[in-house]
Amino acid sequence: MNDEFLTQFFEAPRAEFADTLYERISQGPQPRFPGTIATKLTFRNAAVAFLFMLLVAACVYVVVEKHWNKVGGIWVGVQSTIKVDNPLLSGEPLVMEIQPECFRIDEAREILRFRFKVPAWAPDGFTFSDEICSHEDLSPASDSAFLDWEGADKNTPLILDLRNLEWFNMATQKYEVLPPSIIGAPVAPGNYEEVQVHGQPAILVRGDWNWEEAPWATGETSVEEYEYKWDKKRALQLYWVDGEVMYHLYTRANVSPEDLIKMAESAQ
Amino acid sequence: MTTRTHTLKGAYTLAEETDWEAAYQEYLPRIYNFFRYRVGDRTLAEDLTATTFEKAWRGRARFRRDLSAFSTWLFTIARNIAIDHFRRREQDIPLEMVGERADPASLEETVQRNHDFARLNALLSQLTVRERELVAFKYGAGLNNREIARLTRLSETNVGVILFRVVEKLRIEMEVKHER
């Protein structure tokens, strides 16, 4: 391909510009190194590990009567059971060391291209880490991140997931907003209800699947598949949308729905 | 649902382990030229380059040691900055007007090189956003088709085909204008 007419215009940046920029950024604020949350929030890391186990087994994921309901403008995937083949038998690597990287909120606001709010209030006994974390590289291209509030029991924090619904459609060359939906694991029938956050529709989910009870969690290889069961008392979850961001509060601590909503409404 | 295996163990390195000066030396010209081919203006290219490196520097703790991952990460930041720039710009300048603003005739008194680049820029302005982005990655940043495919989520073949067509179109246009 004769493209010399295009390559000939490559030029070095002005030396003055290069030197000034280098001097400026090298004197800038020092970032914090990735946090070591793995050592202090074992529940969350366990939950993430189990999520990946589920993903690893995705090729044999069996969908049982899954359907979608739209509640308060948010799509909810509803499913009565989840059957998963034993990932230990698939030969896939199972447990990954997952080190989230964390930044101060002000640093993250500079990095992420979407604007997000942070609850100013949390139920008694919970302390905000004042960090925002991600299991992926946190960059302007990131569309998700999470924050956490540690409770008296370090294994049952309050976790707030953020998901940017805005994306750049290369086909149309325009930014578009995805319809809000509960991604990831579905919800068992009858365990979600519409509530209000600042007068806007939101979804309260009571319970979660018993992720930790799969037999392969203890290395069991004699079982070929397992059917997860919904446990109404396992967790409390709240989903709401504000602007172009979908928020998801999750906890296994003893927190009331009212407090969870109050926390959501304190976001600023 | 897609399967995604994470092997993050050892993926992150501390900032002290990254030779920042070497990385800066290597990538500054490529990022700068990416923006120059992308937006066609030296001053603006410098501004956007500075923004890219400032953001990268603030988040450098997450850099990976191998330069390939570093390159992808850095160009992803640059790409998003370019997208954001054009998104803001769309509010006051319609995209279809951009080509009309670059008037090669007004640059005849500048040096020949600047004149030629302005002429090329006028042609680049008539490309679609995607076409121009690919040209900027290829000839500004010096990326190969595989690297461009990874950044744009197009297939490597698709990148090659689009670039081939665009380059042929530009070459003919340049020759036609040159003969006038």
Interface residues (C-beta under 8 A of the other chain):
Chain A: M1 N2 D3 F5 L6 T7 F9 F10 E11 A12 P13 R14 F17 A18 L21 Y22 R24 I25 S26 G28 P29 P31 R32 F33 P34 F52 L55 V56 A58 C59 Y61 E92 P93 M96 E97 I98 Q99 E101 F103 E107 E110 I111 R113 H135 D137 L138 S139 P140 A141 F168 M170 Q173 Y175
Chain B: M1 T2 T3 R4 T5 H6 T7 L8 K9 Y12 L14 A15 W20 Y24 L28 P29 Y32 N33 R36 Y37 E46 T49 A50 F53 E54 K55 W57 R58 G59 R60 A61 R62 W73 T76 I77 R79 N80 I81 I83 D84 R87 R113 D116 F117 L120 T128 V129 R130 V135 K138 Y139 G140 G142 T152 R153 L163 F164 V167 E168 L170 R171 M174
